[in-house]
Amino acid sequence: MRLHRFIIPGLQLNNTFTIREKNIAQQMRNVLRLRVGDECILSDGATHEAQVLITAITQTEVECTLTNTWINASESRISVTLFCAILKHEHFEFVVEKCTEIGIHEIVPLITERTVKTNIRQDRLEKIIKEAAEQSGRGILPRILAPMTLEEAKQYAQKNQIHFFFDTQAKESIRGDLNYSKASIFIGPEGGWSDAERTQLHSMPHMYAASLGPLTYRAETAAIIASHLIINNSQVTSEQK
């Protein structure tokens, strides 16, 4: 039987300890119906994890005893920042959820020339990230940053070694011989990149324009496919990281 997982950033995984986050205690007790004697998996959000036995549970606290500890080995060696234009309706939330499951490390909402919606609900997106990370077995919680303009995003992306922007006008697919451990992905809005934005992106050092094939995808589909490709495409080794 699969055990329930909870990521609690900063949690100290001692032999015995108490979880004092009221919302987690209520979720365990009232939603998941966990009781004394049940086991679950806890993570500190920094890849340290433990299987624990619940020894006491109330509406506000859960007392636990460690039964096993390990390091989460499911995190990708590739750290990828997704710069994605804010999409209408729930499409941006869908991108955040699925790209968290895929292994993205950071998500930056982009405000572009053709962006229609320019605001996000940070608290809701953080909740979506936490649930997706717990469900998929992640050892960390990806960061969701405040919205940026394309120029601000270009400056922030300089911390990465290589950058990709996906565009229906690009002719070539992603090269398979590129080595990197830190990468950026740029995904445009529903209406696509403007010519001025294409020029901006092309001017970035170590930037590759790439096609996802002959079909035209919705922006959220492109973000998900691109994230999977970039995380799994690099030839980087653990020594190169």
N, C-alpha and C positions, 0 to 999 in steps of 0.2 A: 504494500500500500504506500503510495507516495505521500510524504510528509509535507505539511504546509510550511512555506518559507516566509520569513519576515526579514527585511533589511532595516536595521536601526543604526544610522550613522553615529559613530562614536561610542557604540556599545562596548563596555568592558566585559570580555568573556572570561570571567573568573569561575572557579569551581562551583560556587553558589552565588547567585545574584538575583536582583529584583528588577523587572521591567516596570518603569513608572510612567510610561507614555499611556495616558488614559485611553486614547483612541485605539491603540493596539490591544490593550487589555479588553476593551469592549468588543473589538472585532473577534478576538480569540474566544471570549466567553459567550457572546450573544449571537454572533453571525456563524462562526465555525463550530460552535458548541464544544470547544475543547474543555476538558475537565482534568482534575488531578489524576496523574498517572499517564496522561497522553504525552506524546513526544512531538517536537517540531524542530525546524532548522532555523537558526538565527544567524544573521550576517552583520558585521560591523560597518559594511559599506566600503571596506578597504581590503576585500578578498579574504578576510579571516572569517571562518564559519564554524558553527558548532551544532551538534545534535544535542538537544536538552530534554530533560524530563520535567514536566510541570509538577511542582510540589504544593503549590497553593495558588488560587486564582480568585480575584474579586473584580468588581466593576472598574477599579482604578489601578490595580497592580497584579503582576504575575511573578511568582517566585519560581526559580528554575535551578536545576542541578545539571552540570555538564556531564555528558556521557561519552562524547567524542568530539575532536576538533580536527580541522584540516584547512588547507588553503584552496580557495576556489580556482580551478585550473581552466575554466571555460572562457575567461576573458581573452579577446584577441590581442596579439602582440602589436597590432596596428592601431594607433590612436587616430581616429578620424573625426574631424569637425564638419558637420553638415550645415552649410549656409543655405537655407531654403526660404524662398519668398513666402510670406504669409498668405495662405490660401483661404478661400471663402468657405462659409458654412463649417462643417466639422472636418474638412479635408486636412487641415493642418494638424489637428489632433490625431487623425489617423496616421499621418506621417510620423509624428512624435512617438506614437505607440509602436508602430511596426519597426521603425529604425532603432528604437531602444532594444527590441527583441533581436534585431540583426547584430547589434554590437557597437553602435555609434557611441562615441565618448562625449561629444558636445553637440548641442543643437543651437544654432543662431537664427532667429527669425529675421528675414530680410525685408526691407522696404525698398521696392524698386519702382521704376517709372510707371509700370502697369499694375502695381499692387493695388487692389481695391480695398481690402481690409487691412488696416494698419495697426491694430491693437491685438494683444493677446491676454489671456487670463493665466498669469504666471502660476497661481496656486493650483488651478485645475490641471495645467500641464505637468506640474511637479507630481501631482497625485497619479496622473496617467503613467508617467515615467516610473514611479515607484511600483505600481501594480504590474506593469509590463516587465520590469527588471526582476521582480520576485517570481512571476510566472515562468519566465524563460530561463531562470537559473543564473542570472548575472551576479557577479561579485561586487559590482560598484553601481552607483546611481549616476547615469549621465547628467550633465549640467544642461539646463535650459537658460540661456542668457537673455538679456533685454534686447528688443529689436534694434537693428543697426541699418544704416544706409549702406549702399554698396561700397562707397568710399571708406566708411568706417570698417566694414567687413574686410576689405583688402588690407588695411593696416593690421587688424587683429590676426589675419591669416598668416602674417609673416613669420609667426612662430613655427609654422609647419614647413616641411621640406619640399612638398610638391602639391600642386593644385590642379583640380579638374573642373571644367564647367561643361555642362551637357546642353547641347543645342541642336535643334533640328537641321540647322544649316551646316553642321560639322560633317565631314566626309569620312573620317576614320574612326574606328572603334578604339577602345583602350588598348594601349600597347601592353604586351605581357612580359616585357623584359625590364620593367622599371623597378628599382629598389627603393623602398621608403618605409619608415616606421611611423611618420606623422604626416597626415595628408588632409587636404581640404576638398570639399565637394560644394559646388555652386549650382543650385537648381532655381530656375526662374519661375515667374508667375504663370497664371493660366494663359495670358496673352503672349507669353514668350519674352525673350530679351529684346530690348530696343537696340538699334544700330549703335548708339552711343555707349550702351552698356557692354555690347560685344567688344567695342574698341577698348574700353576700360579693362575688361577681363583679359583680353589678348596682350595688354601691356604689362601684365604681371610677370615677373621672372618665374620660371619653372611652372608655367601654366600650360595645361593641355586642354584643347577643345576636343570633345569626344561625342560620338554618335552612339545611340542605343539601338541602332538598326533602322530599317526602312519604314517602320510603322511610327505613327505619331502617338505618343503616350500622354495621358493626363499628367499634370505636374506631380501629383502624389505618387502615381505609379513610377514615374521617372526617378523620384527621390529614393524610393524603396529599392528599385533595381540597381541604381547607381551605388547606393550604400553597400549593398551586398557585393557588388563587383569590386569596388575599391578595397574593402576590408579583406577580400579573399584573393586579390590579384597580385599583391606585392610579393617579390622574391626575397623579402627581408628574412634574416635568420635571427635567432635569439642573441647572437654575438653582435649583430649590427644594431640592435635596438639601443 
